[in-house]
Amino acid sequence: MKRPDMFDYFGGALIAMTVAMWIAHFVLPPLPPEPPQPTLPGAIGKGPV
C-alpha cells in the first residue's frame, strides 16, 4: 500500500468537514424567528396608527 499524499489528506479533510456540517445541520436547533421590524408612521403598510 502506498503512502497517502497531500491530495489524500485534503480529500479526507473535505469529507470530514462535510460530514461535520451535515451532522450539525440535523443536531442543532433552528434559530428563533426574528421579531417584526417597526415601520414608520407615514409608511405604506401596517404600521402604528
N, C-alpha and C positions, 0 to 999 in steps of 0.2 A: 504494500500500500504506500502510495506516495505521500509526501509531507504536504499538508494544506498550504496553499499560497495566500497572498493578500486578498484576492478576489473571493476565496472561500470564506475568509473571516468577514469581509464586507457583506457577503450574501447572508451569512449566519446572523450578523448584527441586524440587517434589514428585516429578516424573517422574525427575529426576536422582538424588534420594536413593533412590527405589525401585529404580532400576536398579543403583545402587552397592551397596545391601544384597543384592540378588539375586545380583550377581557375587561379593560377599564370601561369601555363603552357600555357593556351589559351589567357591570357590577355597581358602578357609581350611580347615585340617584340623579334625576334630572334637575336642572336649575329651577328655582322658583320663578313664576311669571313676573314680568316687570310691572310695576304699578302704572296706571294710566297717566299720561302726561297732561298737565293742566293746560288749558287753552286760554288765549287772551279773550277779554270780554267782547271785543269788537270783531272777533274772527268768525268766519262762517263755520257752522257745525254746532256740535253740542258743547256748550260752554256755560259757565255760571251766568245766570241772568240777574 
